[in-house]
Amino acid sequence: MRMGVVGAGVAGAVLAWRVRQLSPQIRVDVYGGRPGAPDASGVSGGLVRGFESTRAATRLAVDSLTELRDDPVLLAAAGYQETGSVYLLSPGCDPTASLQVINESLPGSATVFPVDELRRRYPFRGLAADTIAVVERHAGHLSPERLRTVLLAESGAVVRAELVQRVDPAPSVRLAGGETVGYDVVVVAAGAWTPGLLAASGLPAEGLTTKQIQYSVHPARLPGLGSFVDDVTGLYGRPVDDGFLLGLPCDRWDVDPADVHPDADLVRQVTDQAGRRLDGWLAPPVRTVAATDCYHVTPGLRLRETVGGEALFTFTGGSGGAAKSVLAATRIAATDLLCDRFPLHSGESEGARVGSGHGPAAH
Ligand SMILES: Cc1cc2nc3c(=O)[nH]c(=O)nc-3n(C[C@H](O)[C@H](O)[C@H](O)COP(=O)(O)OP(=O)(O)OC[C@H]3O[C@@H](n4cnc5c(N)ncnc54)[C@H](O)[C@@H]3O)c2cc1C
């Protein structure tokens, strides 16, 4: 069996690694062309935790975090730092179902803090009396850039530093140089470039779009604070070597990933909001990072069929959160491809389904 993966971001790279773990005899070509702008995996904030506002998203995040924490090789590859996480909930959000999922797999990691406890332990200002937060011990941040580089090298996939110009449901890929390469399966994991590549191929984007994400790094001292998300104000952040990374959601949709510019208004809003919300020392930003990610109407990094092709898929749509779910999402996608959709081609049987640990070719 031959599989072509378009895109060597964290989604494509980890998927290639998973597939080769499950079926080392499969030839996987990963097209790692650089369309000229930083990709999401190269600049991602890398915040990881278990808690998400839906049970399903929490499941993916928790399964990823559990696998990461249980595997010293993955831990080192990802450069994981366990700083803890505080997630201030929006009014009316009930965390019960998500907490249940976290505490099944990471017992004792997550606790709900009332406002008094939050005020006592963390440098937050202006918390309403009914504010609650999910506080996790086993959470922090990782480097998607390192994770994709290490796992791609370890996967044994053939990395072709070429741009794919179009994909065909046959399935095949057409390279910028004019060559067409046929496969048994093609997976488009081109992140924010995916809708454009589908359009160039005459295929509908089917619920996929792009959105800018941006953060700034501020010289700051915010004692006691690790990774945090504040769903009341939208502010999020984490410590970095030279200060604190801080961001607010950006409202630039349908952005061309090759043409991203920092939004100066948003930089000011972050500085203002952080000044109001955080109690510590905070200076204006020393740098701002802006890039795009691929969003889907039903958010989540998963394998999606494309119109007109039973062997041409997209694997994107992480919607600003794939760093925290990529390990579990790739395990599900690889199992789906090799055990359910193409078991005869891949030489895999039901018995080879990827479990919660590593397959036979694990590092
Ligand atoms: C600024 C920012 C901060 C973020 N912070 C967090 C966070 O804190 N926590 C979290 O969980 N998630 C975060 N995310 C989201 C997460 O990082 C992304 O969801 C994830 O990295 C997406 O990976 P990807 O592989 O799908 O896309 P990308 O990393 O964008 O990779 C796509 C790859 O495809 C390649 N490509 C594109 N077109 C072609 C072509 N035609 N031929 C060949 N190759 C092609 C590109 O060069 C690129 O390498 C953040 C994202 C951004 C942008």
The ligand as a Gaussian input file, in Angstrom:
#p B3LYP/6-31G(d) Opt

LIG

0 1
 C       -0.384000      31.229000      16.628000
 C       -0.987000      29.891000      16.976000
 C       -1.039000      29.480000      18.305000
 C       -1.607000      28.232000      18.619000
 N       -1.634000      27.836000      19.928000
 C       -2.144000      26.617000      20.236000
 C       -2.143000      26.156000      21.579000
 O       -1.682000      26.855000      22.484000
 N       -2.644000      24.913000      21.835000
 C       -3.172000      24.131000      20.859000
 O       -3.628000      23.029000      21.140000
 N       -3.178000      24.536000      19.571000
 C       -2.680000      25.753000      19.250000
 N       -2.688000      26.174000      17.958000
 C       -3.267000      25.293000      16.953000
 C       -2.298000      24.197000      16.503000
 O       -0.970000      24.645000      16.602000
 C       -2.667000      23.834000      15.080000
 O       -4.006000      23.348000      15.099000
 C       -1.751000      22.762000      14.496000
 O       -0.400000      23.120000      14.594000
 C       -2.140000      22.553000      13.046000
 O       -1.236000      21.638000      12.479000
 P       -1.399000      21.225000      10.960000
 O       -0.379000      20.218000      10.686000
 O       -2.835000      20.898000      10.703000
 O       -1.150000      22.580000      10.126000
 P        0.230000      23.345000       9.848000
 O        1.117000      23.302000      11.013000
 O       -0.153000      24.684000       9.327000
 O        0.916000      22.484000       8.731000
 C        0.434000      22.425000       7.408000
 C        1.643000      22.099000       6.553000
 O        1.212000      21.846000       5.217000
 C        2.189000      22.391000       4.363000
 N        1.573000      22.624000       3.047000
 C        0.588000      23.481000       2.771000
 N        0.261000      23.424000       1.470000
 C        1.075000      22.496000       0.915000
 C        1.214000      21.984000      -0.395000
 N        0.446000      22.413000      -1.404000
 N        2.149000      21.027000      -0.621000
 C        2.930000      20.564000       0.378000
 N        2.838000      21.025000       1.663000
 C        1.908000      21.972000       1.922000
 C        2.589000      23.694000       5.049000
 O        3.855000      24.128000       4.610000
 C        2.638000      23.239000       6.495000
 O        3.915000      22.767000       6.852000
 C       -2.133000      27.404000      17.597000
 C       -2.072000      27.818000      16.273000
 C       -1.508000      29.041000      15.957000
 C       -1.454000      29.472000      14.517000

